[in-house]
Amino acid sequence: MLVTSSRLIGASVLSVQAGGPIGQIIKPIVEPDSLKIIAFIVGGPLVSKSTNILDVTSIREYSNYGIIIDNLDELVAESDVVKIQKTIALNFELTGLKVETKKGSKLGHVIDFTVTDNDFMVQQIIVKRPAIKSFIDPELTISRNEIIEITDYKIIVKDEEKILKQRAEKEDFIPNFVNPFRKTEQDLAPADTKIPADTDTL
């Protein structure tokens, strides 16, 4: 299942041992190379500021109730995990980055992104369009497959026309199923001219 980062922020962190919430998500830590959330910063009355990092490998499950872990001891210090420490030092923020095509066309900036709830891999970025283009497409949802490069300041994606075309194709999609609530020719016929059902001729 896909979940937006904005929905994750503020989500409860629940401990199986405590039988309830021990804190809440303050901020995701995104690794730019893999484009994945590798940890969360957690806050709350029971959470120490010196050990407030939740490695995603310690998460048992994400549900509508929040993020479930075994116990408070799953939270570690920044220095306890080298990979997390190095990523935090980069001060990388996915939200807010400018988005451009490889041809230099400015698409807007990232206002949100979606991740899969089992491995927290970024799947899509949600881009707010510049004022001139926002009348037609106020937002763009761009798949990670369209991303070519990520720098400290911007994300470079493939051709804009291709992205817009893919979006149009999805919006024009018509499901191939019978609508059970749609009136049939039989139902629309006047009461005294009902279309007879097929019967065998005697």
C-alpha positions as CSV (number, residue, x, y, z in Angstrom):
1,M,0.0,0.0,0.0
2,L,1.2,3.5,-0.8
3,V,1.2,6.2,2.0
4,T,2.1,9.8,1.7
5,S,4.9,11.3,3.8
6,S,2.5,13.9,5.1
7,R,0.4,11.2,6.6
8,L,3.3,9.6,8.3
9,I,4.3,12.8,10.0
10,G,2.4,12.9,13.3
11,A,1.6,9.2,13.2
12,S,1.7,7.4,16.5
13,V,4.5,5.0,17.4
14,L,3.0,2.1,19.3
15,S,4.8,-0.3,21.5
16,V,3.7,-3.9,21.8
17,Q,5.3,-4.2,25.2
18,A,3.7,-0.9,26.5
19,G,0.4,-1.8,24.9
20,G,0.0,1.7,23.5
21,P,1.6,4.8,22.0
22,I,5.1,5.9,23.2
23,G,5.5,8.8,20.8
24,Q,4.9,10.1,17.3
25,I,6.8,10.6,14.1
26,I,8.4,14.0,13.8
27,K,10.3,13.6,10.6
28,P,11.4,11.0,8.0
29,I,15.1,10.6,7.1
30,V,15.4,10.0,3.4
31,E,18.5,8.5,1.8
32,P,19.0,10.3,-1.5
33,D,21.0,7.5,-3.2
34,S,18.3,4.8,-2.7
35,L,15.4,7.3,-2.5
36,K,14.1,5.5,0.6
37,I,13.1,6.4,4.2
38,I,15.7,4.7,6.3
39,A,14.7,6.0,9.7
40,F,12.3,8.3,11.5
41,I,12.9,11.0,14.2
42,V,10.4,10.3,17.0
43,G,9.2,12.7,19.7
44,G,7.0,12.4,22.8
45,P,7.1,12.6,26.6
46,L,8.5,9.1,26.8
47,V,11.2,9.6,24.2
48,S,14.7,10.8,25.1
49,K,16.2,13.4,22.8
50,S,19.5,11.4,22.8
51,T,17.8,8.2,21.6
52,N,15.0,9.4,19.3
53,I,15.9,7.6,16.0
54,L,13.7,4.7,14.8
55,D,15.4,2.6,12.1
56,V,12.8,1.3,9.7
57,T,14.2,-2.3,10.1
58,S,12.8,-2.2,13.7
59,I,9.3,-1.5,12.5
60,R,6.9,-4.5,12.8
61,E,4.1,-3.0,10.9
62,Y,2.5,0.2,9.7
63,S,-1.3,0.3,10.1
64,N,-4.1,2.8,10.4
65,Y,-3.3,3.0,14.1
66,G,0.3,4.0,13.5
67,I,3.8,2.5,13.4
68,I,4.1,-0.6,15.6
69,I,7.4,-1.6,17.2
70,D,8.3,-4.1,20.0
71,N,9.4,-1.6,22.7
72,L,11.0,1.7,23.5
73,D,14.4,0.1,23.3
74,E,14.0,0.0,19.5
75,L,14.8,3.8,19.5
76,V,18.5,4.5,19.2
77,A,21.0,7.4,19.1
78,E,22.0,8.9,15.8
79,S,25.5,7.7,16.3
80,D,24.5,4.1,16.9
81,V,23.9,3.5,13.1
82,V,26.6,4.8,10.8
83,K,24.4,4.8,7.7
84,I,21.7,6.9,9.5
85,Q,24.4,9.2,10.9
86,K,25.9,9.9,7.5
87,T,22.4,10.5,5.9
88,I,21.4,12.9,8.7
89,A,24.7,14.8,8.2
90,L,23.7,15.3,4.5
91,N,20.7,17.4,5.7
92,F,18.8,16.1,2.7
93,E,15.2,17.2,2.4
94,L,13.1,15.7,-0.4
95,T,10.1,18.0,0.2
96,G,10.9,21.4,-1.2
97,L,13.3,20.3,-4.0
98,K,12.8,21.9,-7.4
99,V,11.9,19.5,-10.2
100,E,13.1,20.0,-13.8
101,T,13.3,17.9,-16.9
102,K,16.6,16.9,-18.5
103,K,15.9,19.6,-21.1
104,G,15.7,22.3,-18.4
105,S,11.9,22.8,-18.3
106,K,10.8,23.8,-14.8
107,L,8.0,21.5,-13.5
108,G,7.6,23.0,-9.9
109,H,8.7,21.7,-6.5
110,V,8.1,18.7,-4.4
111,I,5.3,19.1,-1.8
112,D,4.9,15.5,-0.8
113,F,5.8,12.0,-1.8
114,T,4.5,8.5,-1.4
115,V,6.2,5.4,-0.1
116,T,5.3,1.7,0.2
117,D,4.3,0.8,3.7
118,N,6.4,-2.4,3.9
119,D,9.8,-1.1,3.0
120,F,9.3,2.7,2.9
121,M,10.8,3.0,-0.6
122,V,9.8,6.3,-2.3
123,Q,7.5,5.4,-5.2
124,Q,6.2,8.8,-6.4
125,I,6.9,12.5,-5.9
126,I,4.0,15.0,-5.8
127,V,5.0,18.2,-7.5
128,K,3.2,21.6,-7.2
129,R,3.3,23.3,-10.6
130,P,4.5,26.9,-11.2
131,A,1.7,29.6,-11.3
132,I,1.7,29.8,-15.1
133,K,1.2,26.0,-15.5
134,S,-1.0,25.4,-12.4
135,F,-4.3,26.4,-14.2
136,I,-4.1,23.2,-16.3
137,D,-2.2,20.9,-14.0
138,P,-1.9,22.2,-10.4
139,E,-0.1,19.1,-9.3
140,L,1.9,16.3,-11.0
141,T,2.5,12.8,-9.6
142,I,5.8,11.5,-11.0
143,S,7.0,7.9,-10.6
144,R,10.5,7.1,-9.3
145,N,11.1,5.5,-12.7
146,E,10.9,8.9,-14.3
147,I,13.7,10.3,-12.1
148,I,17.1,10.6,-13.7
149,E,19.2,12.4,-11.1
150,I,18.9,14.0,-7.6
151,T,21.1,16.8,-6.4
152,D,21.1,18.9,-3.2
153,Y,18.9,21.5,-4.9
154,K,16.8,19.7,-7.6
155,I,15.4,16.5,-9.1
156,I,15.9,15.9,-12.8
157,V,13.2,13.9,-14.5
158,K,12.5,12.7,-18.0
159,D,10.5,14.5,-20.7
160,E,7.6,16.6,-19.4
161,E,5.3,15.7,-22.4
162,K,5.8,11.9,-21.6
163,I,4.8,12.5,-18.0
164,L,1.7,14.4,-19.0
165,K,0.8,11.9,-21.6
166,Q,1.0,9.0,-19.0
167,R,-1.2,11.0,-16.7
168,A,-3.8,11.6,-19.4
169,E,-3.9,7.9,-20.3
170,K,-4.6,7.0,-16.7
171,E,-7.4,9.6,-16.5
172,D,-8.9,8.5,-19.8
173,F,-9.0,4.8,-18.7
174,I,-12.5,3.3,-18.7
175,P,-12.9,0.2,-16.5
176,N,-14.1,-2.9,-18.4
177,F,-17.0,-3.9,-16.3
178,V,-20.8,-3.9,-16.3
179,N,-22.4,-1.2,-14.2
180,P,-25.1,-3.0,-12.2
181,F,-26.8,0.3,-11.5
182,R,-27.1,1.4,-15.1
183,K,-30.6,1.0,-16.6
184,T,-30.9,-1.4,-19.4
185,E,-33.0,-1.1,-22.6
186,Q,-35.6,-3.3,-20.9
187,D,-35.9,-1.0,-17.9
188,L,-36.2,2.1,-20.1
189,A,-39.1,0.8,-22.2
190,P,-42.6,2.0,-21.3
191,A,-44.6,-0.4,-19.0
192,D,-47.0,-1.4,-21.8
193,T,-44.2,-2.0,-24.3
194,K,-41.8,-4.1,-22.2
195,I,-39.3,-6.0,-24.4
196,P,-40.2,-9.7,-24.1
197,A,-37.6,-12.0,-22.8
198,D,-36.2,-14.5,-25.3
199,T,-38.4,-17.6,-25.3
200,D,-38.4,-20.7,-27.5
201,T,-41.1,-20.6,-30.3
202,L,-43.7,-23.3,-29.9
